[in-house]
Structures are given as C-alpha cells and as structure tokens.
Amino acid sequence: MNSNYNSPAMVILLLSTLFSWSCVSAQFKQHQSLQRIENKLMDYDSLTTSKVMVVGTFHFDKSVLTDQNQKSIEQFIKILKNYKPTKIVLEWEPSASELANKNYMSFVEDSEYITNKENEVYQIGFRLAKAMQHHRLYFFDNQTEFIGSLENFSFSSFGEYAKNNDAGFFDAHEKKIIVTHNHNQKLLKEMSLLDEIVLRNSPRAQYINAQRMHNYEVRVGIQKNWIGPDWLGRWYRRNVRMLANVIKMNEPNDRMLIIVGDNHKWTLDMLFDNTPEFELVSSWDFFNTTLKN
C-alpha cells in the first residue's frame, strides 16, 4: 500500500471530503423536506369561479372610421366572438352605465347609430355585444381622485416642479424614452389596425409599457414632496379600483372580457392573476391560437 495514504495530510483531506459530502447530503435532505412541506401549504385556487381576459387597445380617434379600418374592426369582432364572453367590460365609469346602455339599445335597433362615433367603447364594445346578443354592457373605470401631493395636479405644474427641483435626475432617461417611443410608434402605425391591437397585447409590448411607467415620473420629488411616486401610486390605486369593480360584478362561470387602454393591461393582468376568483386568460395566446385557425 502506498504510504502516502497514511500521511496526516491525506487523512485530513479524506475526512474533509467526507464531512463536505455529509453536509451536502444533509442540505439535500433538508431541501426535500422543505419541498414536501411546501406542497402541503394551502392556497385559494378552489375559490376560482370565472375566467377573465384583458384586451388592451389604443384609444380610438377619427382614423378608425375609414373603410380599411372598419374592415379591420369587423375582423377583430369575429376573433373576439371566439372567446364567448358572458360580460363585456369597458373603460367608462359605472355611473355612465344607464345612459350608455340606453345608447347601446339604440344601436341594437339601428346599426347606423355609431357610424360617426370613433371611441372604442362604441366601435368594439357595442359591436361585439350586439354580435353576442348581449342585453347590456358593463363599465369598470375609476377616475381616482388626486389627493395629498397630487392635489390640483396638472402635467404642466408637475413638469415645472420637476425642472426646478430634480433637473438632471428625473429626466436622466428622457432621451431614451423619446427614441424608444418614436421607434415603437412608427412600427405600430405601419401595421393594420387589427395587427396593431394584437401586437399591443404581446408580453414584450406590455413589458415595455411597465418599464416606461417606472422610469420617469416616479423620479420626481423623492424625499421632498413625493409627487412622482404618489403619481405612480395613484395609477396603481386606479387599477386596483377597476379590479374591485369587476369583482363586484362577477358571477359564477362568467367569462369576462375587458376592453381597456393597453397601458392598463400589464397592471390588470398582474392584479387578476393574483385574485383567486379569476383564472386569467392570456389575450396574446388567445389571439395567436385563433388567428392560426
């Protein structure tokens, strides 16, 4: 036998190796134990009663009334019908419900009623509801009040405060924001209206929206009057209230379809995904699957 194996150094090395392996083995067993315990944790998935799909769009203007864009909207309505929504939820406040549904019934009786009305509530909401033979529409927006540092808020006064108090910090990413916005808008506007709406629902487009919301206004007034973080906080508060309005109107086995400005989508998707009553349906996956068929 090689005498080197009996040397003190070799003995120490072997003992050290055995100790290391025993530690690794103990850690592995502990990890397995934690996994078993984790699997025993109770969740709230049994509370799920309904499905919800959030479809983000840009806010329509007169350009959607052209013949070409009207054809795109007709295609879009046919696609959305495949989701088979039980409730169509739109970005107006619930207080508008009575008048809006009265106008909807006028449209049901006469399709010419919305000929000159460009808003997506009419062009998508009214038309889809009629195609689905729904008797009414639902509304969920909340124009959350401006309180605290946001009292009497305007973007002009916000910008003036930012320049006077945080110049060089709040606008550190301004050039990148402008370049990125212009680049993406050019890409979107080269597409058909249908393709633009679908692309706005992609995970990448929504990731970019979320990034933008966290790299400019939030940088104003930090450790001073907090107006920038409060502005972003109001955005979240508004969307939480929109979620709450949908929770209130939810009924078992509903298939909610929400039509909303696309910058709301990333926030609402996150909120609905963490609300046990709902199973979130990916609008991006839905569009891709439907368009393939």
N, C-alpha and C positions, 0 to 999 in steps of 0.2 A: 504494500500500500504506500502511496506517495505520502511522505511525511508532511508535505505542505498542508494536507487536510487536517492535521492535528495541531497546526500552528494556532496560537491565540488569535491572530488576525482573522484566520479563516473561520474559527469558531464564532467570533463576534459577527462576522459577515453573515453566516448561516442563521444565527439567532435573530439578527436584524431582519433578514429576509422573511423568516417565519413570523416574526412579530408584525411586519408590514402586511403579509398575507392575511393574518388573523384579523388585523384592523379593517382591511378591505372586505373580508368576509362578514365581519360584524356590521359594517356600514351597509353592505348589500342586503343583509337580513333585516336591518332597521328600515331600509328603503322599501322592501317588500311589505313589511308590517305597516308602514305608513300608507302604502297604496291600498292595502286591504281595508284599513280604517277609512281612507278617503272614499272608497267605494260604498261605505256604509252611511256616509253623510246623506241626509235627506235634502231634497230640493223641492221646487214648487212647480215642476213640469206638469203635474197632474191637474193644475189649475187652467191649463190651456184649453180654450173653448173655441177660438176663432183664428182665422188667418188674416193677415194684413199685408198689402203690397203698396209701397210708396213709390209713385212715379213722379220724377222731377222733370219740370219743363221750364223753358224761359217764359217770361211774361209777354204775352202776345201783343202785337201792335197791328196797324192797318195792313202791313205787308202780308198778313196771313189770309187776307180776303182775295188775293189774286187766284186765278183759276188753278195755277200749278200748285199753290199751297193748299187750296181747298181739296185737291185730289189727294195730297199727302195726308191731310187730316182724315179724309174718308178711309184711307188705308189704315191709319192709326186706330181709328174707331173699330175697324174689323179685327185688328190684332187684340185690342183690349177686351173685346167681347169674349175671347177665348178664356180669359181669366174667370168669367162668370161671376162678377161681383154681385153681392146682395145689397151693398150700400156703396154709393159713390160720394166721397167726402171731398169738399172743395175749400179753397183758401179765401173764404169770406167769413166774417164773424157770425156766430149763431143768431145774433139779433137780426141778421138780414134774411133769415130763413123764410119767414112768412111771405114777404114781398118776392123773394127770389123764386119760391115755389109757385107763387101765383103767375110769375112770368114764365116759368117752366111749363105750366099747363097751357099758357097761350101758345108756346112753341109746339107743344104736342098737337094742338089743334091746327097750327099753321106754321110750317117749317120756314116760311119767309120771315118769321119774327126776328131771327138772329142774323139776317143777311148782312146787315151793316154793323154788327156787334163783334168786335175783334177779341175781347177778353177770353182767355182760355176757359173760364167758367162756362161761357156760352158755347164756344167752339168745340170743346172737348166734353165738358160735364153735361151740358144739356143734350148734346147729340148722342153721347153714349147712353145716358139714362133713357132716352127715347128708344134707342135701338134695343135696350134691355127690357123695355116695357115697365120701367120703374114708375112708381106713382109720386115719388118725391126725391129731393136731393138733400144732402147733409152738409153742414158747414162747421169748421173747427178752428178758424184763426183766432188769435187774441192779440190785439194791439196793446201790448203790455205798457203800462204807464212808465214814464221817465221820472224816477224818484232819486232822492239823495243828490249825489254829484251830477246826476243827469237831468236835474230839474231845468226846464226851459231849454232843453237840448236842441241844437241845430248843428249841422256839419260845418257851417261857416265859423261859428263860435268855437267849436271843437278844434278846427284847424288852426285858428288864431291862437288858442291856448297852447296847442302842441308846438307851434313855431316859437312862441315866446318862452316856453318852459323846457322843451325837450328836443330842440333842434339838434340834429346830428345823431340822436339816439332813436327817436320814434320813426324817423324816415331813413334809417340805415339800409333798409331793403327796398326802398321806393323804386329805384331804377329797375331792379329785378322784377318787381311786381308789375310795372308798366310793360316791360318787354314780354313777360310771360302772358299777361292778359291779352295784349295785342296779337301775339302769336297764336294763342288758342282761339281767340275770336275769329281770326282770319280762317283758320281751319274749319271751324264750325259753320261759318257763313258761306263756305264753298260747297256745303252739303245740301241735300234736300231737307225740307222741314222734318220729314219722318226720320231720316238718318241722324239729324242733329239732336232730336229729342232722345232717340235711343242711345246715342253716344254720351249724352249728358248723364245717363243712368249707369254708366260703366264705373266699376270700382276705382279706376285711375282718375276719372273726371271728378268723382266725389272726394277722393283723397286730396286732389289739388284744391278743391273748394275748402276743405277743412284746414289745409295748410294756410291758405290765404286768410282765413278768419283769425289765425293766431300769430300773424307776423307784422301787424301794422298798428291798428287802433289800440290793441292791448298794451302797447309800449308807451302810452301817454299817461302822465300823471302818477307814475309808480312812486309810492311812499310820499305822495303830495296830496292831491285831491282824489286820486284813484279813478278818474273819469274814464280812462281807457279800459282797464279791467272791468269796471262797472258796466261799460257799454257792451262788452262781450258777455258779461253775466246776464244782462237783460236779454240778449239773444237766446241764451240757454233757457232762461225763465220763460220766454215767449214759447219756445218749442215744448217745454215741459207742460205748459198750459194747453197747448194744442194736443199733446198726447192725452192729457186728462179729459179733454172734450171728447176724444174718441173712446176712451174707456167708458165714459158715461153713456154713450150711445150704443155700445157693444151689446150684442145678444148672442146666445149660444149658436154655433155653427155659421156665424157671419163670415163672409169673405169681403173684407173691407178693401176698397180701392181708393187710395188717396192721391189726388192730383194737386201738386204744390210746386212753388218755385224751387228750382233744382238745388239752390244753396241750403234749403231746409232738409234735403233728403238725407245727407250724411248724419245730421243730428237726430232726425226722427228714426232712421234705421237703427241707430245705436240705442235710442230710448225704447223702441218697440222690441228690440232683440232682448232687452233686459226686463221686459214686462211680462210676467208669467201667463197672463190671459191670452197672449197672442203668439202665433207662430209667424215669424217674419218670412215673407216670400221675396226672393231677390228679383227685382224688376229686370235687372240685366240678364239673369239666367232665363227668365220668362221670355223676354224679347228674343234672345238668341235661339231658344228652343222653338218658339212659334214661327220665327222667320225661316227656319230650316224646313218646316213642314209645308 
